[in-house]
Amino acid sequence: MSFDIERMNKLPSEARFLDINDFWCFPNRWVVKFLYPLSITPTQITILSLVAGLISVCCYMLDSSVGLMWGALFLYLKIFLDNVDGNLARVKGEVSRLGRFLDSLIDFIVSFLVYLVLTLRLVSETSNSLYWVLGGFAFLSCLIHCSYFVFYLVQYTSISGTYLCNRADESITEEDSKAYGRGDLSMLVCFLQRSHIFLYGWQDKTIEWFDRLSKKLGSKSKSQGLPENSWYGSKVFLTLTSPLCLCTNNILLVFFSLVDAIEFGFWFVVVVGNSYLLLLQILKIIKTRNNLILNV
């Protein structure tokens, strides 16, 4: 099968939106084209991204500006490889539940360790234990931002009928249990899915609750439901939410590491990131209510 760059995209051309995250890894198409005829698998690239992330953590543990620089560079390499593995999987037609859960598990592990060691650096350099609170809030904010973006992306792809490998709710369904029982899905996938639920479940439930509340506020009455297409089908909204993706959050860490301003980076994630998320949702509610009034 010849290389088809169009297959890299998660969505068909008519359903695509401007994703800010694509700008950070734009050379990946050439890397994917180079890897396509080789026997290298997307899973192997995912494992390499984990290695790059762990090297980044080790570099960040070095008490020097050089450690910050190399930590940032290897963190960017992790981000880049994390983008390559998904694109390579789509081009090769090897998108799977295994890749989906392995990728999310590695994202959590690397993000947790990076925030941990950067917080440890701040505490060590300043002898101020309050930075543990700031670092914790920054990490939790990063997770919420990511779940927020993924939730609305998955809802959008569900409506468009594309890229159905991900689900907004990854709880083990009766169909999943039967697939594991028949051996259609391996026990490794089962373990990764349960790990995903343990690590991300609370975030997903929080965003689902936040979304239900927002839909109630966006409707004119408690009994009135909102059409799925009007609430989840906005390309403009998805473009605006894309900076909250984990990719852009990690790019911010790369930038603030290179300029030796980790504390400011944490504050940026907590204050600017959370304020931006709330502003987006408020505007979404207001726009929905206005549209309902105009359609009366």
WOZI-V776015 format. One record per helix or strand. SS is the DSSP state (~ for helix, > for strand). FROM is the first residue (numbers start at 1). LEN is the number of residues. If there is no record, write none. Layout:
{{SS/FROM/LEN} {SS/FROM/LEN}}
This chain:
{{~/5/4} {~/13/3} {~/20/6} {~/28/9} {~/42/19} {~/65/28} {~/97/30} {~/131/30} {~/174/9} {~/187/32} {~/228/5} {~/235/10} {~/246/13} {~/262/33}}
